[in-house]
Amino acid sequence: PVAPDTTAPIVTITFPLDNATLSAQTTISVNVVDDSDIDSVWFIVNGVSEFIDTIAPYEYSWDVCALTEETATILVNAFDSFGNTGVSELLTYSVDGSYDDCNVCGGDNSTCP
């Protein structure tokens, strides 16, 4: 019999880099390496699970205009088919949602039709 996998996935946020300033909708890209199949990848923004991806490439289209904070954190958890959990480093970003000029997330709608 084959021994069960007890090794957690290795999770790396590849884009954007830590301490970047985000001023537009941004795709968060993640690389996950594991000996087993990956069941799900969870994108956690400021401590709240915002998106779950189950198909590689693992990405989350993050619209920072919804944030009221000047900084935000991203943490990503990956779960493999044996129940092991891998956790990325916690990355911090400066955010500026002022690009939202049509009041979708609360911006100035004076330029909208």
N, C-alpha and C positions, 0 to 999 in steps of 0.2 A: 504493500500500500504506500501511496505517496503521502509524505508528511504535509500537514496543512501549512499554509503561508502565515507566518507570524510577523512579517516585516511590514511596517507602515509605508504607504506611498510617499515619495519625495515630491513636495509641492513647491513650485517656484513661480512667483508672479514675474513675468518677463516684460510686461508693458502696462502702464508707464513706470518709469523708475521711481524709486523712493524719493520723497521730497520734491517731486515735480509740482508745477502749478498747472491746474486744470481749469480751462475757461471755455470748454465746449464739451459736447457729448463725446465720451471717450470709451474706447473698447479696452476693457481690462483683459489681458491675455495671460494664460497660465499654462505652465508645462507640468505634467504629472508623469512620474516614472514609477513603475511598479512591476513586480513579477506576475501579478494577477490582473484580471479585468477590473476596470474602474467602474463602480456602480454609479457614483454621483460626485459632483464637485459643487460645493456650496460657497457662494460669494457673500461675505459678511461685511456690511458697511456700518461703521460706528457701532459695532456690537449687535447689529440686527441682520438676520439672514434676509437678503434681498433677491437672490436668484439662485436657482439650482440648474446645473447643466449636466446632461447625461451622455452627451456625444462629443467626442474630440473633433476639432480643436476646442478646448475649454475656454469660453469667452463670455464676457458680460458687457453689454452696451449700457454704460452708466451715464445717466443724464444728471450732471452735477447741479443743474439749475434748481432742482428740488431741495437742495441743502440750504439751510440757513446759517450753518457754521462757516467759519473761515478756514477751518482745517477739517479733514476727514481721514478716517483710517479704513484700510481694506485688509481683511484676513481671509484666507481661502482654506477650506477643509476638503480633503479628498477621501472618499471611502471606497475600499476595494471589495471584491466579492467574498473575501474571508472575514469582513468586518473590521479590518484594520483601518485606522484613521491617520492620515498625514495632514500636517498643519504647516502652512506657509509662514514666513516671517510677517510680522505686522508692519505694513507700510503706511506712511503718513503723507498726505497731499495737502497743498494749499488749494482752495477752490474759490472760483469767482464765477457765479452764475449770472452775471450781468448781461451775457449774450442773449438771454431770453427776452427779446424785445417785443414779443407779441403776447405777453402775459400768460403764457402757458403755465409757468411755474411762479408767477408773481412779478414779472418784469414790467417795464414801462411799455404800455401798449399804444403810445402816441404815434408810433410809426406804422401801425398795422392798418390794413384796409377796413 
